[in-house]
Amino acid sequence: MSETFARPLVIGYIAFDRPIGANGILGRAVPTLQRMEGRIAEPAIPTKEEDATVFGIDENTDRINQWLRIEGTRDMLAKFLEQKKIGRDLIPNVILGAEYADLRKEIVKNFAIGANCG
């Protein structure tokens, strides 16, 4: 069997989608399952560089990812972010986005995750 697919082709599991705009600009992460179930709207395709998500992982990214493997911590993080008017659907952005580095420090400190928070 041989089949040709249009680019970009992504094979994987249901996690989150990122719309791709002109020149490869990545948009905001949107949970695939919530989008497929119609619980959230289709993501907007970014049209300018300011709309793009810029990745900027750091040591706190790793700490938070490890912590999120513990049952119940994702809900704890969602409640914490809700107080800051940040929706649960933005957890991937908070963990990976350069603009959220200070918030990651705050999360590590608030939940006493790992050693120091850099």
matplotlib code that plots the C-alpha trace (Angstrom):
import matplotlib.pyplot as plt

x = [0.0, 1.3, -0.5, 0.6, -0.5, -0.6, 1.9, 2.0, 1.1, 1.2, 0.8, 0.5, -2.0, -4.6, -2.9, -3.1, -3.2, -1.4, -2.7, 0.1, 0.0, 2.0, 5.7, 5.3, 4.0, 2.6, -0.6, -1.9, -2.1, -5.6, -6.6, -7.5, -10.1, -12.0, -11.9, -13.2, -16.0, -17.0, -16.3, -13.9, -13.8, -11.4, -8.1, -7.5, -4.8, -2.0, -1.5, 1.4, 4.5, 3.0, 0.3, 2.9, 3.8, 7.5, 8.9, 11.2, 11.6, 13.8, 14.5, 11.1, 9.5, 11.0, 10.1, 6.5, 6.3, 7.6, 5.1, 2.2, 2.8, 1.4, -2.4, -4.4, -1.7, -3.1, -6.4, -4.4, -2.5, -5.7, -7.2, -4.1, -4.1, -7.9, -7.2, -4.9, -7.6, -5.7, -7.7, -6.9, -6.5, -3.4, -1.4, 0.8, 1.6, 2.4, 4.7, 6.5, 6.1, 8.8, 6.4, 5.4, 8.9, 8.1, 4.8, 6.6, 8.9, 5.8, 4.2, 7.3, 7.5, 3.8, 3.6, 7.2, 8.2, 11.8, 14.7, 15.0, 13.0, 15.9]
y = [0.0, 3.4, 6.7, 10.3, 12.8, 16.6, 18.3, 18.7, 15.2, 14.3, 10.8, 10.4, 10.3, 12.8, 15.5, 19.1, 20.8, 23.9, 25.7, 26.6, 30.0, 31.5, 31.0, 28.3, 30.5, 28.2, 29.2, 28.6, 25.0, 23.6, 20.2, 17.9, 15.9, 19.1, 20.4, 17.1, 17.0, 20.6, 21.9, 24.6, 26.4, 25.8, 27.6, 30.8, 30.5, 33.0, 35.7, 37.6, 36.9, 38.3, 35.6, 32.8, 30.7, 30.9, 27.9, 28.5, 25.5, 25.7, 23.6, 24.4, 22.9, 19.6, 19.9, 20.7, 17.8, 15.4, 16.7, 16.4, 12.6, 12.4, 11.8, 14.9, 17.5, 18.5, 19.5, 21.4, 23.3, 24.0, 25.6, 27.6, 28.9, 29.6, 32.1, 33.9, 33.8, 31.2, 28.3, 24.6, 24.5, 26.6, 24.2, 23.1, 26.8, 27.5, 24.5, 25.2, 28.8, 31.4, 34.0, 31.9, 31.4, 33.6, 31.8, 28.5, 29.8, 30.7, 27.3, 25.5, 27.7, 27.6, 23.8, 23.2, 21.2, 20.0, 22.1, 25.8, 27.4, 29.0]
z = [0.0, -0.9, -0.2, -0.5, 2.2, 2.1, 4.4, 7.3, 8.3, 12.0, 13.3, 17.0, 19.9, 20.9, 22.9, 21.6, 18.2, 17.1, 14.1, 11.6, 9.9, 7.1, 7.3, 9.9, 12.7, 15.4, 17.1, 20.6, 21.8, 21.9, 23.5, 20.6, 22.6, 23.7, 20.2, 18.8, 21.3, 20.5, 24.0, 22.6, 19.3, 16.5, 17.1, 15.3, 12.6, 13.6, 11.0, 12.5, 14.6, 17.8, 17.7, 17.7, 20.6, 21.4, 23.1, 26.0, 28.3, 31.4, 34.5, 35.9, 32.8, 33.7, 37.4, 36.6, 34.0, 36.6, 39.2, 36.8, 36.6, 40.2, 40.3, 41.0, 40.4, 37.0, 38.7, 41.4, 38.7, 36.8, 39.9, 40.5, 36.9, 37.1, 39.9, 37.5, 34.8, 32.7, 31.4, 31.8, 28.0, 28.3, 30.6, 27.6, 26.9, 30.5, 30.7, 27.4, 26.5, 26.9, 28.1, 31.1, 32.6, 35.6, 36.1, 36.1, 38.9, 40.8, 40.3, 41.5, 44.5, 45.3, 45.1, 46.5, 43.5, 43.4, 44.8, 44.1, 41.3, 39.5]

ax = plt.figure().add_subplot(projection="3d")
ax.plot(x, y, z, "-o")
ax.set_aspect("equal")
plt.show()
